[in-house]
Amino acid sequence: MAIAKEILAIDNPLGVDEETVKEFNIPPEADPSPVRKLAFLQGQLEELEAQAWRERVNIVHARRLQQSDLEALRDKGFRNMAEHKNTVKQFTDGMVMIRRMITQLREKYPELRVEE
């Protein structure tokens, strides 16, 4: 498949799922209900938020190590900082994708729409 025709997961995660359903011939009875899909995504989002927060706290710890008088601790702090920043980026991208998928589910299934 050409890159120009690929569905980008971050832009259209529900489209990627729909392609997967077609590719593997997943019958409707094996597909979770829209309500179950939404509940799962909301749970995933909460987990990612907690993990991202934990990594942000780890960044604070890494910064503390970087400010140590001991070279070994400073080095450890710099190594840890790079890893934690990368992890925060990954979790943040995941949260963006899941929020987009929740929005797409609510657009597709009127019963999932939130009344304001």
N, C-alpha and C positions, 0 to 999 in steps of 0.2 A: 504494500500500500504506500503510495507517495505521501510524503510528509504534509504537503499542502492539503491532502484529503483526510488526513488523520483527525480524529476528534481529540482535542486536547482535554485531558482529565481535569485540569484546573478550570477550564472554561465551560465544559459541558460534561460533568461527571455522570449525569443521568444518561446521556447519550452513549457513553462508554459502557454503562451497565446494559443498556438496551442492545448494543452490539454483542455483548457477552451472552445475553439471553438467546439471541438469534444464532450465534456461532455454536452454542452447545445444545440448541433445541430444548431449552428449559420449558417444560409445560407450565401453564398457569397454576395448576394445583401444587407445583413444587416451588412456586414463587411466593415469598411472604406477602401478606396484605400490605397496603399502603401505610396503615397505622403501625404495623410491626416494623416496617422499614424506617419510618420516622422515629419511632422509639429507639431503635438501634443506633441511628445516626446521632440522636440527641445524647445517648450514652457515650458514644465515641467522642463527641465534641467535649463533653465534660471531662473525660479521661485525658484528652489532649491538653485541655486548659490546665488541669492539675499538673501534668507532666511538664508543660512549658513553664509554669510557675516554679516548679522544683528546679528546673535548669537555670532559671533566672536567679534564684537564690544561690545556686552553685557558682554562678558568675561572680556574685558578691564574695563568696569564699575564695575563688581563684584570684580575684583582685587583691584580697587580703594577703594571700600567699606571695603574690608578685611584689608586695611592699615589704617582704621580710628582709631581715639583715642576713639571713643564711642563703647562700647561692643555690643550694639544692632545693630549698622551698620556693625560691623565686622561679627557678626553672620549671618546677612542677606547676606553679601557678600559671606560667605562660602556656605550657602544654594543655593544662585543663581549660584555660580560657578559650582556646581555639575550638576544642571539642564541644564545650558547652554552647558557644555562640552558633556553631553549626547545627547543633541539636535544636536550639530555639528556633532557628530559621526553618528547619524541617517541620517542627510541630506547628509553627505559624502557617506555613503553606498548607499543611493538612487541615488546619481549622478553617482556612479560607475555602478550601475545596468542599469540606463537609457542609459549611454554611450555604455554599452555592447549591449543593445537592439538596439540602433541606428546602431551599427556595424553589428549586425546580420541582420537587415532589409536591409542594403546596400549590404550585401553578398547575400541575397536571391533574391533581386529585382535589376537587373542590371541598371534599369532606375534611381535608387537612388544613384548610385555610383558617387563620386566626382572625376572630372577630375583634375589631377595634372599637 
